[in-house]
Amino acid sequence: MSFEFKKAAVSNRKLRLAILGPAGSGKTYTSLLLAKGIGQPIALIDTEHGSAEMYAGEFDFSTLKLKDFNPNNYIEAIASAVKGGFKTIVVDSLSHAWTGKGGALELVDQETSRGKGNSFTAWRNVTPLHNRLIDSIVGAGAHIICTMRTKTDYVMDKDKNGATQIKKVGLAAIQRDGMEYEFDFVGELDVDHKLAVTKSRIKSLADKVFVKPGIELANEFKNFLQAGEAAALVAEAMEVLDATIMISGVQQTQILSLIDQLNLGQDYLPKVYGHYQVQALKDLTGAQGAKVLTSLQSKVTV
């Protein structure tokens, strides 16, 4: 088997974002706002009974409503969105693939019933399906934003006047443990619409808190992607430039000197010509000449 390494580039990367929070924290709205900044057209996979359509007057997006939350349906919906040319996919919400009708937990219960109470065997059958869902998210040819519900609890807190108030807080995401590791960015929304960044592979966003996240956060993602695209264009232009600049006289002299120093004989240059499909040393580009020099220099005994 042959392996080939390629230069890493941000421009080749599709973003994987997760927005977590309790009911009413603004997960759907925030996801659509981010999707608008990251790339349009937008596809939204809806498991929330059409609630996203409340924002149709503010955002331009297409929806697909799921009624059964078997992970296979998510996989097919994501594939359909990619095939349809959508640049950003919002999965609202991914929690249903875990706890909803036809989701992983329900499938395990069904498998356990058939297996006379053997939950180990049930998970052995369901886990590969859930893993395929994760693979479809991570490997999709589009940017993906997944919302996830969080388990909620109520705590006593003080308001700005010192009065005691009961506040709803979000706890762990309703999904498989460790699901956040699959994402480039994880933000947790609270009921006051504050988004705390708990994970970010984009350094400028690490550990930040956004109050009612808006265009500022969307632009952070947009700028990150545009910077990667610009770097890719520069690299491509440099490759074109390297292909047009011919080998210098200094490079030719250095190559001939090293061939002589290493006693490589008359057979060496014809092999170089054959490799690069040229007739003479002067026909090499500067980049090709640099590679020949590097190869020769590596043979010199220090």
Secondary structure, DSSP 8 states (H G I E B T S, - for coil): ---------GGG---EEEEEE-TTS-HHHHHHHHHHHH-SSEEEEE-STTGGGGGTTT---EEEE-SS--HHHHHHHHHHHHHTT-SEEEEETTTHHHHSTTSHHHHHHHHHHHTTT-HHHHHHHHHHHHHHHHHHHHT-SSEEEEEEEEEEEEEEEE-TTS-EEEEEEEEEESSSTTGGGG-SEEEEE-TT-EEEEEEESSGGGTT-EEES--HHHHHHHHHHHHHHHHHHHHHHHHHHHHHHSB--HHHHHHHHHHHHHTT--TTHHHHHHHHHT-SSGGGSBHHHHHHHHHHHHHHS--
